[in-house]
Amino acid sequence: MNKILLAAGVAGLALAAAQTASAQSIDYGSLQALFNEPVTTSATGSPQRSTRVPVDMDIISAEDIERSGAVDLPTILSRVAGVDVLAWSADTADVGVRGYNQAMSARLLVLINGRQSYLDHYGFTNWATLPVRLEEIRQIEVVKGPNAALFGFNAVGGVVNIITYNPKFDDTDFITVRGGTEDYAEASVGQTVKLGEQFSARVTGGYSRQDQWRNSVGVADRLIPNPERATLNVDTVTQLADKVELRVEGGWTHNRQAGFISTYSYGPSKYLTESLKAALTWESKAGLIQATAYQNNLTAKSEIASIDTRWENKIQVFNVQDLFKVGANHTFRVAGEYRRNETPTTPGHTAKIKYDVLSASGMWNWQVTEKFALTTAIRHDKLSLEREGDLAPGLPNQNAALWDRTIKETTYNVGAVFTPTDADTFRATYARGVQLPTLVDLGALQLVIPAAPGVNIAYVGNPGLEPTVVTNFGVGYDRDLPQIRGRAGIRFFVQKSEDIKGQPNSAQLDVMPTATSLPGFSYRNIGDSKLKGVEVLASGKYANGMHWNANYTYTDVEDDTLAAFDAATRYAAYELSTPKHRANLNVGWTNETWTVDGFVRYEGSKDLYYAAAVRPVDSFVSLAGRVAREFDGGVTVAVSGQNLLSERQQQTSGLKAERRLFLSVAKAW
Amino acid sequence: MRRNHINTYTSCALLVAATGVLAAPGAAFADPAKDLQVAGRALTFLENGPTGRATLGVVFDPSKPASVAEKDAVMAAIGGGYSAGTVTLVGKPVEAGGVAGASGVNALYVTKGVNYAAVGAAAKAKKLVTIGSDPACVGSGACVMGVTTTPKVEITVNRSAAASVGAAFKAAFRMMIKEI
């Protein structure tokens, strides 16, 4: 950790003696107040008004989060157009954008203020391990489709960037206590402190627990423990000099949950995550220069196939970026990144799988005319893989040289935005993104499983697995509707994924036994898949305090699997597991004292795996809501609930989702 | 009969006169209060810009009713002090002819209809940032910044005008506005 801070300190400090503390990091609040709309940097790396970005993006505001009545991020995300959520247990869910959602989905990159919170060992986002409390989130930016040229590997289905309040500009102080059915209990606190003009910090923490959903799948109760979670987050901003600012964020989480592994079965898991990030921003004559360094540590214990596994994954990222304008109409971003990722093989920790990635990226935004802007972004990543140490005797792939491999990929995002009138926006985008094999795909998990008495088979990784390449083309149109203070929009998209990853299934052997090694089943590239779809959204707001928004997304997936494989056996039959339809309707009303919100969601039918079988899941409608009253002194009392229509509802192939009711008392000052 | 005729005629005349005042170019659609809010907030994005209490001179042409109306609306919007982030703006009406002699102002808000070239030149000599609600002002370089808020917020900065008064805006702000 000291090394990181030292590196950040050395990275180009121009110490000026001026006393005025001027702002360098993006002051989201002031810019949003200025332009009367949210502001984002998650489209191109350059700050932009949310209605002008060259990607399909939806932004969830802090008010949306508060009024959602939700207690976790996946529930809040489920209401965004095109987003699918698979809630496997009370505290475990996978989120996907525009199809291809799955257990331990690797296609969505999730970040907190630009720091990856996606876990690289299995390649998924464990929402319970994000160290942020809902109350400290300013906005959640959801980018749909690949945005790899900005964010790198794994930003293929979409990107969720969670932007928290900045202690320098925003004074966020709160305490929330919540109780609910099924013994739900939660406490959440946050406090911002300022020391003079130079230093500000926000500290937040919280704890929650609840009873697990009823065991409707007949597994041993120990596999689906009651979830429990604690988080701590520290965010500090120090003004080092007039134009130089240092932001240091540290997070810690510890939780227990009923995990659902990528091959669709429950396994109790405990996670401990620690993260530390330092970002130095310097408003120099050469542009806005930012140097970032962060490290994420993960320790996790899971029971997989009755075997205790222990994970340790460390990632280190160093990134330097310069954002500058040339003339009146050209904005450029150039960046370089180094990333190091390593994990010992599990169980046993006899070997270590690691890779280094070197990347260079550039972005050019050209305001061609007053009404037309063109953005081109390109990134090149070079990954060097290696394995250190030996695998346990009897396992296949003993030769470490199988891991000596380089993966080089170029990704890009091109977008055009045309605004012929003040009310109309047309957008066209073309993107190429790459989903990297995860550390587990590449051999971090090496299990010996008894297939029959005296017969063992090995669950192994595939060091030669190819990355999945996703190309996406989309067009969109948005129209402002001032008469209803709203907007309406439609987006069409077609997407192709090549070299889809098929997961191991003991029904199909991939590695033949030899005199010295067991037969193995592993990860393989099984073919391609195509997607086309349309998304329609609209919203309105009225002077009487009412507002509504509605969206519908249709997706049609067609798998093109190689003859040697069966997609369903490999848990990769996306045309079966992706529902064709999903729709949301939110209606709300407020009069500054009372706030009432209702959320209706419809999801079409799909076929999902569970313990090596495919189960049909019927379409369903779910209802959530919240009623809140604000009292003097910043106190809000709220009653909220989710899955209100039935006590238990089959929304996935796993546990039935349960109706939950909550009572919250919150104070903000 | 004759009296009714005269009354009708008078009513019509009054109606036409009233419409003439209300339908002055741009005034029917612009919102001076919103324009002022955006202008005030935009000042906080100046490098080494004003902090604390600052005076915004509202430049108007007393011979032009539309300009006077806009000045009145802006002064009303400022009220006892308009708070924008770290800056609290107080307003001070300044006649267009008196810009050269104006004192104690940190920036100028230029209403529609004044002689932009003359006001701009006087402001440049005093190194004052000029913000105008008429796109023609910033387009000609007489104003450093142009602000419109209906139907959407649009901010334009004239780079050469900004350079000539020594005004530099923060990088994030510059990337989000139109520069000419």
HADDOCK unambig.tbl for C-alpha pairs under 7 A between the chains (distance, minus, plus):
assign (segid A and resid 26 and name CA) (segid B and resid 172 and name CA) 6.58 0.50 0.50
assign (segid A and resid 34 and name CA) (segid B and resid 38 and name CA) 5.74 0.50 0.50
assign (segid A and resid 34 and name CA) (segid B and resid 41 and name CA) 6.15 0.50 0.50
assign (segid A and resid 35 and name CA) (segid B and resid 153 and name CA) 5.63 0.50 0.50
assign (segid A and resid 47 and name CA) (segid B and resid 172 and name CA) 6.17 0.50 0.50
assign (segid A and resid 47 and name CA) (segid B and resid 175 and name CA) 6.58 0.50 0.50
assign (segid A and resid 47 and name CA) (segid B and resid 176 and name CA) 6.55 0.50 0.50
assign (segid A and resid 48 and name CA) (segid B and resid 176 and name CA) 5.57 0.50 0.50
assign (segid A and resid 49 and name CA) (segid B and resid 176 and name CA) 6.81 0.50 0.50
assign (segid A and resid 288 and name CA) (segid B and resid 171 and name CA) 6.71 0.50 0.50
assign (segid A and resid 328 and name CA) (segid B and resid 179 and name CA) 4.94 0.50 0.50
assign (segid A and resid 328 and name CA) (segid B and resid 180 and name CA) 5.87 0.50 0.50
